[in-house]
Amino acid sequence: MVKISEQIRQLELLNPDLLPDLRKYPSVIIASDYGGQHKGAEYQTLSFLLGIPSLEWDNRRTRIRENFLTLGRRMAFKSLNDKHKQKALKPFLDSANFIPGLLATVAIHKSKLSLFEDFNRIDLHNPKFEKFIKWDVTSFEKLLRVIHFLCFFIGGLSREGQDIYWFTDQDEIVPPNKDRRKEVVEIFTHIFQQYIPHKMGQIVMETTEIDTNSRKLEDFVAIPDLAAGALSEVLTIMHKTNQMPGKNILRPLPTKISNKTKFIIQWLSQKSEPLKRMTCVINPTQDDPTLFNLKWLDLTQINYA
């Protein structure tokens, strides 16, 4: 994480408006969702939205629900084949621009089995992990990745005394099982203490199952869901075709991507909005599989014409 922190510092020197100032708020709401679990995806994507659900955003998303998302329809990348959701996509993303915050996505190539072991997957028989022996090793690796990156972003954007509310979609890393939930909280608390140099206020972790009929929480979590799904799709194709955008290298948008992904990626490339966007891509190095390269993707270096 030291390397990532140094890279962000260098990016901030070039672009002082890169990150939002969330320290002025008494609390920060965090939504996280994940992509790339399906067969064929080359990248696992972990997307985090740290921000303030502003009144302007809430008013706009309420109108979108009244016009397009009736009957409790839920915005999600996987279900954008619904014609009502397709019509809602543009105004839904436009409304997210009014959230002061950061939408950060970390994309990890699947050939990197673990970020915590050199060659193979985590060994749950290792004494430091053996109390979690009942976990699926892939789910446990994902949980550690999510919590480490989440705590990294909280540490960099928060201040002493702030309240943190973390909401995630209910999946294999935060299952309904109460004992598993306790283990997740235990792991989160342990890792949190490693990254946060200051004393925080109240810290709450919940899933979207507590949402009300307003769908406000689900709509907030849907924003990183859309980003994670689209980035997993486009990065997979770009990696296969060796078309990753680079500094001062303008790349065409792959022709094989879906229309929904094309629209979301173009939205993610926008700058100078209250909602900032960042995407980090992690690939194993060719010479040494125990090491990996970190690259911040500049989506403005894509030709969307």
C-alpha positions in Angstrom: 0.0 0.0 0.0 3.0 2.3 0.5 3.6 2.2 -3.3 0.0 3.0 -4.0 0.1 5.9 -1.5 3.2 7.3 -3.2 1.6 7.1 -6.6 -1.5 8.9 -5.5 0.7 11.6 -4.0 2.5 12.1 -7.3 -0.8 12.2 -9.1 -2.1 14.9 -6.7 1.0 17.0 -7.5 -0.1 17.0 -11.1 -3.8 17.4 -10.4 -4.6 19.1 -7.0 -8.3 18.5 -7.7 -7.8 14.7 -7.9 -9.3 13.8 -4.5 -12.4 15.2 -2.7 -12.2 16.9 0.7 -14.3 14.6 2.9 -12.7 15.7 6.2 -15.1 18.6 6.5 -18.1 16.3 7.0 -19.1 14.7 10.4 -19.6 11.3 8.7 -18.7 9.5 5.5 -20.9 6.9 3.8 -19.1 4.1 2.0 -20.6 1.7 -0.5 -18.7 -1.2 -2.1 -19.5 -3.7 -4.8 -17.5 -6.1 -6.8 -17.2 -7.5 -10.4 -15.4 -10.0 -12.5 -16.6 -13.2 -10.7 -18.0 -14.8 -13.8 -16.1 -17.1 -16.1 -14.3 -15.3 -18.9 -13.5 -12.2 -16.9 -9.8 -11.7 -16.5 -10.1 -9.0 -13.8 -11.6 -9.0 -10.4 -12.9 -5.5 -9.7 -13.4 -4.0 -6.2 -15.2 -0.7 -6.4 -15.6 1.8 -3.4 -17.7 4.9 -3.2 -16.8 7.1 -0.3 -19.0 10.2 -0.2 -21.9 12.2 1.1 -25.4 11.3 -0.3 -26.3 14.9 -1.0 -29.9 16.3 -1.1 -29.4 17.1 -4.8 -28.5 13.5 -5.6 -31.4 12.2 -3.5 -33.9 14.5 -5.2 -32.7 13.5 -8.7 -32.6 9.7 -8.0 -36.1 9.9 -6.5 -37.4 11.5 -9.7 -35.6 8.8 -11.7 -37.3 6.1 -9.6 -40.7 7.7 -10.2 -40.1 7.9 -14.0 -38.2 4.8 -14.8 -37.6 2.5 -11.8 -41.1 1.8 -10.7 -42.1 -1.5 -9.0 -38.9 -1.4 -6.9 -36.6 -2.0 -9.8 -32.9 -2.2 -8.7 -30.1 -0.7 -10.8 -27.4 -3.3 -11.3 -24.9 -4.0 -14.0 -26.0 -7.6 -14.6 -29.7 -6.6 -15.1 -29.3 -3.7 -17.5 -31.1 -5.6 -20.2 -34.3 -4.3 -18.7 -35.5 -1.5 -21.0 -36.7 0.6 -18.1 -33.2 0.4 -16.5 -31.6 1.2 -19.8 -33.6 4.4 -20.0 -32.7 5.2 -16.4 -28.9 4.6 -16.8 -27.9 8.1 -18.1 -29.9 10.1 -15.7 -28.9 7.7 -12.9 -25.2 8.2 -13.5 -25.7 11.9 -14.1 -27.3 12.2 -10.7 -24.3 10.5 -9.1 -22.1 13.5 -10.2 -23.8 15.4 -7.4 -22.3 13.2 -4.7 -19.2 14.8 -3.1 -16.8 11.9 -2.9 -14.5 9.4 -4.5 -15.4 6.4 -6.7 -12.3 4.3 -6.6 -12.0 0.9 -8.4 -9.2 -1.6 -8.0 -8.9 -4.1 -10.9 -6.7 -7.2 -10.1 -5.8 -9.6 -12.9 -7.0 -13.1 -11.9 -3.6 -14.7 -12.6 -2.5 -13.1 -9.4 -4.0 -15.7 -7.0 -3.1 -13.8 -3.8 -2.0 -10.3 -2.8 -0.8 -11.7 0.5 1.2 -14.8 -0.5 4.1 -14.9 -3.1 3.1 -17.8 -5.4 -0.1 -19.5 -4.4 -3.4 -19.0 -2.6 -3.6 -18.2 1.1 -3.0 -21.3 3.2 -5.8 -21.4 5.7 -3.9 -24.1 7.6 -1.3 -21.4 8.4 -1.5 -20.7 12.2 -2.4 -17.0 11.5 -5.4 -18.0 9.4 -6.4 -21.4 10.9 -9.4 -20.0 12.9 -10.9 -19.2 9.4 -10.4 -22.7 8.1 -14.1 -23.1 7.3 -13.9 -20.2 4.8 -13.7 -20.8 1.1 -10.1 -19.7 0.3 -11.1 -17.6 -2.7 -13.8 -15.8 -0.7 -11.4 -15.2 2.1 -8.8 -13.7 -0.3 -11.5 -11.5 -1.7 -12.5 -10.4 1.8 -9.0 -9.5 2.7 -8.5 -7.5 -0.5 -11.8 -5.6 0.0 -11.0 -4.7 3.6 -7.3 -3.7 3.0 -8.2 -1.4 0.1 -11.2 0.0 1.9 -9.2 0.8 5.0 -6.5 2.3 2.8 -8.9 4.8 1.3 -10.6 5.6 4.6 -7.2 6.3 6.1 -6.3 8.8 3.4 -9.6 10.6 3.2 -10.9 10.7 6.8 -10.1 12.7 10.0 -10.2 12.1 13.7 -13.7 11.8 15.2 -15.5 11.1 11.9 -18.2 8.5 11.8 -17.9 5.8 9.1 -20.8 3.8 7.7 -19.9 1.0 5.4 -22.6 -0.7 3.3 -21.9 -3.6 1.0 -24.1 -5.9 -1.1 -24.7 -9.2 0.6 -22.5 -11.8 -1.0 -20.0 -14.5 -0.1 -17.8 -12.2 1.8 -20.6 -10.9 4.0 -23.0 -13.8 4.2 -26.2 -13.9 6.3 -24.6 -16.3 8.7 -24.2 -14.5 12.1 -21.0 -16.3 13.0 -19.4 -15.4 9.6 -20.6 -11.8 10.1 -18.7 -11.7 13.5 -15.6 -13.0 11.8 -15.8 -10.3 9.1 -16.2 -7.6 11.8 -13.2 -9.0 13.7 -11.0 -9.0 10.5 -12.2 -5.5 9.6 -11.4 -4.2 13.1 -7.9 -5.7 13.1 -7.0 -4.4 9.6 -8.6 -1.0 10.3 -6.3 -0.4 13.2 -3.3 -0.9 10.9 -4.3 1.8 8.4 -6.1 4.5 10.4 -3.6 6.7 12.3 -6.3 8.7 14.1 -9.2 7.8 16.4 -12.5 7.6 14.5 -16.0 8.1 15.8 -18.7 5.5 15.3 -17.9 2.7 12.8 -20.8 0.7 11.3 -20.8 -2.1 8.8 -24.1 -3.3 7.2 -25.5 -4.8 4.0 -28.1 -3.5 1.7 -30.7 -5.9 3.3 -31.5 -3.1 5.8 -32.7 -0.8 3.0 -36.2 0.6 3.1 -38.7 0.9 0.3 -37.1 4.1 -0.8 -34.2 2.1 -2.3 -31.9 5.0 -1.3 -29.2 2.7 0.1 -29.5 0.3 -2.9 -29.1 3.2 -5.3 -26.0 4.4 -3.5 -24.4 0.9 -3.7 -25.5 0.5 -7.3 -23.0 3.2 -8.3 -19.9 1.1 -7.5 -21.7 -2.0 -8.8 -22.0 -0.3 -12.3 -18.4 0.8 -12.2 -17.1 -2.7 -11.2 -19.1 -4.5 -13.8 -18.1 -2.2 -16.7 -14.4 -2.0 -15.8 -14.1 -5.8 -15.5 -15.6 -6.1 -19.0 -13.6 -3.4 -20.7 -10.3 -4.3 -19.0 -10.7 -8.0 -20.0 -11.0 -7.0 -23.7 -8.3 -4.4 -23.6 -5.9 -6.9 -21.9 -6.6 -9.6 -24.5 -6.1 -7.2 -27.4 -3.1 -5.3 -25.8 -5.0 -2.0 -26.0 -4.6 -0.6 -22.5 -4.6 3.2 -22.5 -1.3 4.8 -21.4 0.1 8.2 -20.9 -0.1 10.2 -24.1 -1.3 7.1 -25.9 -4.9 7.5 -27.2 -6.6 4.1 -27.6 -9.9 3.4 -29.3 -12.7 2.0 -27.2 -13.0 -1.8 -28.0 -15.7 -2.5 -30.5 -16.8 -5.7 -28.8 -17.9 -4.2 -25.5 -21.6 -3.9 -24.6 -23.4 -0.6 -25.0 -24.0 -0.4 -21.3 -20.2 -0.7 -20.6 -19.4 1.9 -23.3 -21.7 4.4 -21.6 -20.5 3.7 -18.1 -16.8 3.9 -19.1 -17.4 7.2 -20.8 -19.1 8.5 -17.6 -16.2 7.2 -15.5 -13.8 9.3 -17.7 -15.5 12.6 -16.7 -13.5 15.0 -14.5 -14.2 18.2 -12.5 -17.3 16.8 -10.9 -18.0 16.7 -7.2 -17.7 12.9 -7.6 -14.1 12.1 -8.4 -13.1 8.8 -10.1 -9.9 6.7 -9.9 -9.1 3.3 -11.3 -6.0 1.2 -10.3 -5.0 -1.8 -12.4 -2.9 -4.6 -10.8 -1.1 -7.0 -13.1 1.6 -9.6 -12.3 5.0 -8.8 -13.7 6.3 -10.9 -16.6 9.7 -11.5 -15.1 8.7 -12.3 -11.5 5.2 -13.7 -10.7 5.6 -12.9 -7.0 5.6 -9.2 -7.9 2.9 -7.0 -9.6 2.7 -3.7 -11.4 0.3 -1.0 -10.3 -1.0 1.5 -12.8 -3.6 4.2 -12.5 -5.8 4.1 -15.6 -6.5 7.3 -17.4 -9.8 6.8 -19.0 -9.5 10.2 -20.8 -6.9 8.5 -23.0 -9.7 6.5 -24.8 -11.2 7.7 -28.0 -15.0 7.4 -27.5 -16.0 8.6 -30.9 
